[in-house]
Each structure stands twice: as structure tokens, then as C-alpha cells.
Amino acid sequence: MAETMSGIPLDPFYSDGLRPGDYPYTRGLHPTGYRGKLWTMRMFAGFGTAADTNARFHALLRAGGTGLSTAFDMPTLMGRDSDYEWSEGEVGRAGVAVDTLADMEDLFAGIELDKVTTSMTINGPAAILMAMYVVVAEKNGVSRADLGGTIQNDILKEYQAQKEYIFPPRPSVRLITDLIRFTTAEMPRWHPVSISGYHIREAGATAAQELAFTLANGFAYVEAAVDAGLHVDDFAPRLSFFFNAHSDFFEEVGKFRAARRIWATWLKERYGAENPKSLMCRFHTQTAGASLTAQQPENNIARVAIQALSAVLGGTQSLHTDSYDEALALPTEKAARIALRTQQILAHETGAASVADPLGGAHFVEWITDEMVRQAEEIFARIDQLGNGSMLEGVYAGIEDGSFAGEIADAAYRYEREVNAGRRIIVGVNEFTEGDGGESSLLSIGHDTEELQLKRLEQVRSRRDDKAVRASLAALVQAAEQPDINLMAPIIDAVRAYATEGEIVAALESVFGTYVENAVV
């Protein structure tokens, strides 16, 4: 039985009405909260070569991490090989460089993929990286059915906020629905889309905009998968979300609670879901990178702890805590360990995991939850109208007319004006600035990393069967030209032949084209 530090016994939850685990899950997905299972402590890692990041993965697992989360470098995110002309100077800088199956083999060397869950933050080329992961597992004797984890694969928010897209929206959504169909049939433990509000919030959106735009994208993917022939209950239980935990503590708790209520209500009432698991909004949370300051960076440890607590009290299923030095560089191993220890302190020393939804029933928390729902529903109504009754078409229209980007930009501008005018205090930046001194040891990625990666890529190209590569790419082009063919099988074949990510992307671009955003003035 859980008890306080003073020995007072605690019930799993406290309620005079709606209980945790009751529809629409405002108070949480399970009546026992974290008593039965803590949230997954999934620390984000990726830098340099695959071997560099593999060493960090092993260090995090030794330190008590319970899941892996992979950051890729900019060339990989944009579907370009490390020797592409645009890649120079970016290889391995903001994440790990992955060009071929050989890199993915190095990345997960010595890790039992059926024993840990893995998250991969990749969008435009998500199907390609997913194919690499599947083939690596099979080479190590692990069935794809035994793989657990998440791939972000949320392209709609890229057009709205992060801008790391390759193909136009509609063929990009085709790739997503193909991956949903593939995992539904063959990977029952895998989440094929992590619908991400994190990057929307990092671009400057308000909490209500993050909530609404994210869930609207979720509804759009539901409609796309249903249009592709799936029943909502076939795939919805494996959809997941990714939210930002920012610094306005109670607003964030209300946002998380509102997300569960909205998702459950819409899936049941609008999309006809009957499986209770389809109605459950499962989400990963990351503390707010945009809130980290280069000034007095040690203050970020406190910010991260408070933001992480909001995620825990809001009922997250997994959590990444940012490292205090990330406003200056990629995190050092020491900083990443402090970030992980922050989660462990929350789990084991604060009592936050002892009671499900401990803030439920507080007048302010219930009011801010209702207010988040109200503001989100206003935005949904506009998107639905824009799409003439289709959230998918409404999201497409909002991307094409720039309304998403415009609303986010307006919110970001308003916030910056408040900070610059001193109406919003950022400790150590525009107030309490004395004592900003001392140097921190930072992680630096040198040019030698790029040279190593280019040599690795050259070796792979020299050893592979070029005839098999050309045949696999030709088959992929032929499949892409036929809208009813699921592209995962030909992509997996190309990956097995050690075709590079850039070559696979180029084959798809020859059919799908590329996307150029219309500037909105």
C-alpha cells in the first residue's frame, strides 16, 4: 500500500464523482495511475555517428532509463545522404547521422530490441527509417511482431510548424496511412504515428493552439486511415500523441486532462469507435526546449523539474526531461544523467506517483481543463468548416492557405513582445540577471565526425550489390505510381539491398514531387 513519508496510507485515487479510468478519461486512463506501472523514462539521444549514439544509449540504459528515443541529424530528417551538397556542416550535429541500413545496425548494436521500446523522431522519411529498424531487428532474430515503440511520422505538423517536409501533403499522408496499415497487420506493439504538438508549441503556439492543432491532425489521420479501408478500431488503439510541457504549471495540467477528454469524446461520437482502447489518448511528453535559457543555464534544472511534474500530474505515459545545457549545445552525458535523475526523483521521492490525478477536483484545475476544451473546440469548428465537414480536408486547407502558420506566428510574436517589454519575467534573462557567469563543459561535434560518416557511406556503397539496389529502386517507383499499393514492402526491399535513404527519397520524389511552401504575408 502506498503511504506518505509520515506513514499515512493512501488510496489509489480520491473522488466524489468521476474516477480515474472512467470515460472520457479526463482523470486518467487507469484507476491506479502510476501505482501499477510508472511512466516510461524515455531520454532523447542522438549525435555524431551511429556508434557515438549507441554508446549514449547504453549509458542511459545503465543509468536506469527504460526506453530509447532517437534524434536524427538534419540531413537524415530531410531525406538527404551525408554526402549530399546540402549536408555539409550538418552531419551528426543535431542528431545521429543515418544513411543506410549499416548505420541502423551500428545504432542498435548490443541492444535487445524485444526488451526495450524505441521512439524515433523522424517524419518525412519515417517509412524508410521504420523499414531499417524492422530489418535490423530481423537480422538479430527479433520478429517485427515483437517490436515495441513509436515512430513520430506526423507530417501535418511539419507543414504547420517545424518545416521538415519533403513531399507534398497528400502523398506524404499516403505514406503515413501505408505505415498505419502495415503496423496494424504486422506490428501489434508498435505506435505508427506520434501526433506531435511539441513542435507546434516550440514554434510559439499557445497551450490551447498546441492542443487543438495536434488533436485536429489526429482526427485527420483517423479520416485518412478510414478512407484507406481500415475500421477505426483496427488502428486507433495504436495511435499516440506527443505534447510539450511548458512552464505555466496549472495550464499544462489542464491541457493534458483536456486532451484525453476531447480525444475520447470525438473518437466515440464522431468516428464511431467502440473499443475503449481507441478512446484512450496516450501521450509522451517532453519538457519545453524553448523555455531553456543560455543565461544562467543551471536554472533550467528547476524549470525542467517543474515542467516534468506537470506532465506527471497530468497523466503522461512517457516522459523526456531536457538537459540543462541544451540551449548551448547537444547535452553532455552528465547533463543527460541529471535530467534522468530528475524523473527518478519525481517517481520515487515526491509521492506524485502514489495517487491517480491528485489535482482532480481542485476548482482551478477543473476550470482550466474546461477552458482548454472550450478554446480547442472553437478551433475545431473553424477547421471543420474550412474542410466542409472533413477535418482532413480542413487541415489540408489550413496548411495551403497558411492559417496554421499565421496563428502560430502571431502567438509567438505576442509572447516575445511581452518578454521584451518586461511584462513576462524570464528569470536570469530579463530579471534577476546578476551572477550570470562561469563556463560549462559542452559537447562539441567536430568535422572529424562528418569525415567518419562519409567514409562509412563510401564503404557501404562499394560493398553492396548495385544491380540489386537499382532493381529495388525501380520496383519502388513502379509501386509509388499505383495509389492502391502499400509502399512499405518495396521500401523494406530497398533497405535490405542497402539503398541509401537519399536514393529511396529520390525514387519517391520522381513520382510525388517536392513541396515548396507558399509564403504568407
C-alpha positions in Angstrom: 0.0 0.0 0.0 1.2 3.5 -0.8 1.7 5.9 2.0 3.1 9.4 2.7 6.6 9.9 4.1 4.9 10.2 7.5 3.2 6.8 7.1 -0.3 7.9 6.2 -1.9 5.2 4.0 -3.2 6.4 0.6 -6.0 5.2 -1.6 -5.3 4.8 -5.4 -7.5 7.8 -6.1 -9.9 10.2 -4.3 -13.2 11.1 -5.9 -16.7 12.2 -5.1 -17.8 11.6 -8.7 -15.8 10.8 -11.9 -12.9 8.5 -11.2 -9.6 7.9 -13.0 -10.2 5.2 -15.6 -13.8 6.4 -16.4 -14.8 7.6 -19.8 -13.9 10.3 -21.1 -10.7 9.7 -19.2 -10.2 13.3 -18.1 -8.8 12.0 -14.8 -6.5 9.5 -16.4 -6.6 6.2 -18.3 -6.3 3.9 -15.3 -7.8 3.9 -11.8 -4.5 3.1 -10.2 -2.4 5.7 -12.1 1.3 5.0 -11.8 0.9 2.5 -9.0 0.9 -0.4 -11.3 3.4 1.0 -13.8 5.5 4.1 -13.8 5.7 6.3 -16.9 8.4 5.3 -19.3 11.6 7.4 -18.8 12.5 7.8 -22.4 15.5 10.1 -22.8 16.1 11.7 -26.2 19.6 11.0 -27.6 21.4 11.3 -30.9 24.6 12.9 -32.1 27.6 12.2 -34.3 27.9 8.7 -35.8 25.7 5.8 -35.1 28.5 4.3 -32.9 28.6 7.5 -30.8 24.8 7.4 -30.2 24.9 3.7 -29.5 27.3 4.4 -26.6 25.0 7.1 -25.2 22.0 4.6 -25.5 23.9 2.1 -23.4 24.9 4.8 -20.8 21.3 5.8 -20.4 20.1 2.2 -20.0 22.8 1.6 -17.4 21.6 4.8 -15.6 18.1 3.4 -15.3 16.4 4.7 -18.5 13.5 2.4 -19.5 13.1 3.4 -23.2 15.2 4.8 -26.0 14.3 7.9 -28.0 16.3 8.7 -31.2 17.2 12.2 -32.5 18.4 12.3 -36.1 20.6 14.9 -37.7 19.2 17.4 -40.2 20.3 15.6 -43.4 18.6 12.4 -42.2 15.4 14.4 -41.2 15.3 15.9 -44.7 15.9 12.6 -46.5 19.4 13.6 -47.8 22.6 11.5 -47.6 25.6 12.7 -45.7 27.5 13.4 -48.9 24.7 15.5 -50.4 25.8 19.0 -51.1 23.2 20.5 -48.6 24.5 18.2 -45.8 27.9 19.7 -45.5 28.5 21.0 -42.0 25.3 19.4 -40.6 26.3 15.8 -40.4 25.8 14.4 -36.9 25.4 17.9 -35.5 21.8 18.0 -34.1 21.3 14.2 -34.0 22.7 11.0 -35.3 23.5 10.5 -39.0 21.8 7.6 -40.7 22.3 6.9 -44.4 21.9 3.2 -44.8 20.9 0.0 -43.0 24.5 -0.3 -41.9 24.1 2.8 -39.8 21.0 1.5 -38.2 22.8 -1.8 -37.4 25.5 0.2 -35.6 23.0 2.4 -33.8 21.2 -0.5 -32.1 24.2 -2.8 -31.7 24.1 -4.8 -28.4 20.5 -3.6 -27.6 17.8 -6.3 -27.2 15.1 -4.7 -29.3 12.4 -7.0 -28.0 13.3 -5.9 -24.4 13.2 -2.1 -24.8 10.8 0.2 -26.5 12.2 2.7 -29.0 11.0 6.0 -30.2 12.2 7.6 -33.4 11.7 11.3 -34.1 11.5 11.3 -37.9 8.8 12.5 -40.2 9.2 13.0 -44.0 11.4 9.8 -44.4 9.7 8.0 -41.5 8.7 4.9 -43.6 12.3 4.5 -44.6 13.7 4.6 -41.1 11.0 2.3 -39.9 11.9 -0.2 -42.6 15.6 0.0 -41.4 14.5 -0.7 -37.8 12.4 -3.7 -38.9 15.3 -5.2 -40.9 17.8 -4.7 -38.2 15.6 -6.5 -35.7 15.0 -9.4 -38.1 18.8 -9.7 -38.7 19.1 -10.1 -34.9 16.4 -12.7 -34.7 13.6 -10.4 -33.4 10.3 -10.7 -35.2 8.7 -7.4 -36.2 5.6 -8.5 -34.2 7.8 -8.3 -31.0 9.0 -4.8 -31.6 7.5 -2.1 -29.3 7.8 1.6 -29.7 6.8 4.7 -31.6 7.8 6.5 -34.8 6.8 10.1 -34.9 5.6 10.0 -38.6 3.5 13.2 -38.1 3.9 15.1 -41.3 1.0 17.5 -41.0 2.6 19.4 -38.1 5.7 19.8 -40.3 3.8 22.0 -42.8 2.3 23.9 -39.8 5.3 24.4 -37.6 8.6 22.6 -38.0 9.0 22.7 -41.8 10.9 19.5 -42.2 8.9 18.1 -45.1 9.9 16.5 -48.4 6.9 15.6 -50.4 3.6 17.5 -50.8 0.9 16.8 -48.1 -1.3 14.3 -49.9 1.4 11.8 -50.9 3.0 12.3 -47.5 -0.2 11.3 -45.8 -0.4 8.2 -48.2 3.0 7.1 -46.7 1.6 7.5 -43.2 -1.5 5.5 -43.9 0.6 2.8 -45.6 2.7 2.6 -42.4 -0.5 2.5 -40.3 -1.9 -0.3 -42.4 1.5 -2.2 -42.2 1.8 -2.0 -38.4 -1.8 -2.8 -37.9 -1.4 -6.0 -39.8 2.1 -7.0 -38.6 3.3 -5.0 -35.6 0.7 -5.0 -32.9 3.0 -3.4 -30.3 4.1 -0.5 -32.5 2.6 3.0 -32.5 2.8 4.1 -36.2 2.1 7.8 -35.6 3.0 10.0 -32.6 0.9 13.0 -33.3 3.0 15.8 -32.2 2.1 19.1 -30.5 5.6 19.5 -29.2 6.9 21.2 -32.3 3.8 23.3 -32.7 4.4 24.7 -29.2 8.1 25.1 -29.7 7.3 27.3 -32.8 5.4 29.7 -30.5 1.8 28.4 -30.2 -0.3 28.8 -27.1 -1.2 25.8 -25.0 -4.8 25.9 -26.5 -3.4 26.1 -30.0 -1.0 23.2 -29.3 -3.9 21.1 -28.0 -6.3 21.9 -30.8 -3.9 21.7 -33.8 -2.5 18.4 -32.5 -5.8 16.7 -32.0 -7.1 18.1 -35.3 -4.1 16.4 -37.0 -5.1 13.3 -35.1 -8.6 13.4 -36.4 -7.2 14.0 -39.9 -5.1 10.8 -39.7 -8.1 8.9 -38.5 -10.1 10.0 -41.5 -7.2 9.2 -43.9 -6.9 5.7 -42.5 -10.6 5.1 -42.6 -10.6 6.3 -46.2 -7.8 3.8 -46.9 -10.2 1.0 -45.8 -9.4 0.4 -42.1 -12.0 0.4 -39.4 -11.3 3.0 -36.7 -11.0 0.3 -34.0 -8.4 -1.6 -36.1 -5.8 1.1 -35.7 -6.9 3.8 -33.2 -5.6 1.9 -30.1 -2.1 2.2 -31.5 -2.2 6.0 -32.2 -0.3 8.1 -29.7 0.5 11.7 -29.0 3.5 13.9 -28.1 2.9 17.0 -26.1 5.1 19.8 -24.7 5.3 20.5 -21.0 5.8 24.3 -20.6 6.2 26.5 -17.6 2.7 27.6 -16.8 2.2 24.6 -14.4 -1.6 24.5 -14.0 -2.3 25.4 -17.6 -0.2 22.4 -18.7 -2.0 20.1 -16.3 -5.3 21.3 -17.7 -4.1 20.8 -21.2 -3.2 17.2 -20.7 -6.5 16.4 -19.0 -8.4 18.2 -21.7 -6.6 16.2 -24.4 -7.9 12.9 -23.0 -11.5 14.2 -22.7 -11.6 15.6 -26.3 -10.0 12.6 -27.9 -12.3 10.1 -26.2 -15.4 12.2 -27.0 -14.6 12.7 -30.7 -13.5 9.1 -31.3 -16.7 7.8 -29.8 -19.2 10.3 -31.0 -17.9 11.4 -34.4 -15.8 8.4 -35.6 -17.9 5.6 -34.1 -15.1 3.9 -32.1 -16.3 1.2 -29.8 -13.1 -0.3 -28.4 -12.3 1.5 -25.1 -8.6 1.5 -26.1 -9.4 3.5 -29.2 -10.8 6.2 -26.9 -7.7 6.5 -24.8 -5.3 9.4 -25.6 -1.9 8.0 -24.8 0.9 10.5 -24.9 4.6 11.1 -24.5 5.7 14.4 -23.0 8.9 16.4 -23.4 9.8 19.4 -21.3 9.9 22.7 -23.2 13.2 23.2 -25.1 12.1 26.7 -26.0 12.0 27.6 -22.3 15.6 26.7 -21.7 17.9 29.7 -21.4 21.6 30.1 -22.3 21.8 32.7 -19.5 22.3 31.0 -16.1 21.8 27.6 -17.6 21.7 25.9 -14.2 18.2 27.5 -13.7 17.0 25.1 -16.4 17.2 22.2 -14.0 14.5 23.8 -11.9 12.4 24.7 -15.0 12.6 21.1 -16.2 11.6 19.6 -12.8 8.5 21.8 -12.6 7.5 21.1 -16.2 8.1 17.4 -15.7 5.9 17.4 -12.6 3.1 19.0 -14.6 3.3 16.1 -17.1 3.3 13.5 -14.3 0.3 15.1 -12.6 -1.3 15.4 -16.0 -1.0 11.7 -16.5 1.6 11.2 -19.2 2.6 7.7 -20.3 6.2 8.5 -21.0 8.5 11.5 -20.4 11.7 13.1 -21.7 13.4 15.7 -19.5 15.6 18.2 -21.3 19.2 18.6 -20.2 20.1 22.0 -18.6 22.8 22.7 -21.2 20.7 22.2 -24.4 20.3 26.0 -25.0 24.1 26.0 -25.6 24.8 22.6 -27.3 23.9 19.0 -27.5 23.6 17.6 -24.0 26.7 16.2 -22.2 26.4 12.8 -20.6 26.4 14.4 -17.2 23.6 16.8 -18.1 21.5 14.0 -19.6 22.0 12.0 -16.4 20.8 14.9 -14.2 17.7 15.1 -16.5 17.0 11.4 -16.0 17.6 11.7 -12.2 15.0 14.4 -12.2 12.4 12.0 -13.3 13.6 9.3 -10.9 13.3 11.8 -8.0 9.7 12.7 -9.1 8.9 9.0 -9.3 10.4 7.8 -6.0 10.7 10.8 -3.7 7.8 13.2 -4.2 4.7 11.0 -3.8 3.5 12.3 -7.2 3.1 8.7 -8.4 1.1 7.5 -5.4 -2.3 8.7 -6.3 -4.0 9.0 -9.7 -5.0 12.5 -10.7 -4.2 14.1 -7.3 -5.2 17.5 -8.6 -8.6 16.4 -9.8 -11.4 18.2 -8.1 -9.4 21.4 -7.4 -11.6 24.3 -8.6 -8.9 26.0 -10.6 -7.6 22.7 -12.2 -11.2 21.8 -13.3 -11.9 25.3 -14.6 -8.6 25.5 -16.6 -9.3 22.0 -18.0 -12.8 23.1 -19.2 -11.3 26.3 -20.6 -8.7 24.3 -22.6 -11.6 22.2 -24.0 -13.7 25.3 -24.9 -10.8 27.0 -26.7 -9.9 23.9 -28.6 -13.5 23.2 -29.7 -13.6 26.8 -31.2 -10.6 26.0 -33.3 -12.0 22.6 -34.4 -15.1 24.3 -35.6 -13.1 26.6 -37.8 -11.1 23.7 -39.3 -14.2 21.6 -39.8 -15.9 24.5 -41.7 -12.7 25.0 -43.8 -12.9 21.4 -44.8 -16.7 21.4 -45.5 -17.2 18.8 -42.8 -13.9 16.9 -43.1 -11.1 17.5 -40.6 -8.6 16.0 -43.0 -9.6 18.5 -45.8 -9.8 21.3 -43.3 -6.2 20.6 -42.2 -5.0 20.5 -45.8 -6.8 23.8 -46.5 -5.3 25.4 -43.4 -1.8 24.3 -44.5 -2.3 25.6 -48.0 -3.7 29.0 -47.0 -1.1 29.5 -44.3 -3.7 29.9 -41.5 -1.9 27.5 -39.1 1.4 29.1 -39.6 -0.1 32.6 -39.3 -1.8 31.9 -36.0 1.3 30.3 -34.5 3.5 33.2 -35.7 1.1 35.7 -34.2 1.2 33.9 -30.8 5.0 33.7 -30.9 5.3 37.5 -31.7 2.9 38.4 -28.9 4.9 36.4 -26.4 8.2 37.9 -27.4 6.8 41.4 -27.1 5.7 40.6 -23.6 9.2 39.3 -22.7 10.9 42.3 -24.3 8.6 44.7 -22.5 9.2 43.1 -19.2 5.5 42.1 -18.8 6.6 38.5 -18.7 9.6 37.7 -16.5 12.2 35.1 -17.5 14.5 34.6 -14.6 18.1 35.3 -15.5 17.2 36.8 -18.8 15.1 40.0 -18.3 15.2 40.0 -14.4 17.4 38.6 -11.7 20.4 38.7 -14.1 23.2 39.1 -11.6 25.6 36.1 -11.1 25.5 35.0 -14.8 29.0 33.6 -15.0 31.1 30.5 -15.1 31.7 28.3 -18.1 30.2 24.9 -18.6 31.8 21.9 -20.4 29.9 21.5 -23.6 29.6 18.6 -26.1 31.2 19.6 -29.4 30.8 17.7 -32.7 33.9 18.2 -34.8 34.4 17.9 -38.6 36.1 14.5 -38.0 32.6 13.1 -37.3 31.5 14.1 -40.8 34.6 12.6 -42.3 34.0 9.3 -40.5 30.4 9.2 -41.7 31.4 9.9 -45.3 33.9 7.1 -45.2 31.3 4.8 -43.7 28.8 5.7 -46.5 31.5 5.1 -49.2 32.3 1.7 -47.7 28.7 0.6 -47.8 28.3 1.7 -51.4 31.5 -0.1 -52.5 30.4 -3.4 -50.9 26.7 -3.6 -51.9 25.2 -5.2 -55.0 24.5 -2.2 -57.2 22.3 -4.3 -59.5 20.0 -5.3 -56.6 19.9 -1.6 -55.5 18.8 -0.4 -58.9 16.2 -3.1 -59.2 14.7 -2.4 -55.8 14.5 1.4 -56.5 12.8 0.7 -59.9 10.3 -1.5 -58.2 9.6 1.2 -55.6 9.0 3.8 -58.3 6.6 1.4 -60.1 4.7 0.8 -56.8 4.5 4.5 -56.0 2.8 5.2 -59.3 -0.1 2.9 -58.2 -2.0 4.5 -55.4 -3.5 1.3 -54.0 -0.2 -0.4 -53.4 1.2 -0.3 -49.9 4.8 1.1 -50.2 6.2 -0.5 -47.0 7.2 -3.8 -48.7 9.1 -2.2 -51.6 10.8 0.3 -49.2 11.9 -2.7 -47.0 13.3 -4.4 -50.1 15.3 -1.3 -51.0 16.6 -1.0 -47.4 17.7 -4.7 -47.4 19.7 -4.0 -50.6 21.5 -1.2 -48.7 20.0 1.6 -50.8 20.7 4.9 -49.1 18.0 7.0 -47.6 18.7 9.7 -50.2 18.3 7.2 -53.1 15.0 6.0 -51.7 13.7 9.5 -51.3 14.8 10.4 -54.8 12.9 7.5 -56.2 9.7 8.7 -54.4 10.3 12.3 -55.4 10.3 11.2 -59.0 6.7 10.2 -58.5 5.4 12.5 -55.7 7.4 15.7 -56.4 8.6 18.0 -53.6 6.8 20.6 -51.6 7.5 24.3 -51.5 5.6 26.4 -49.0 3.6 29.4 -50.2 4.8 32.5 -48.4 2.1 34.2 -46.3 2.5 37.9 -45.8 
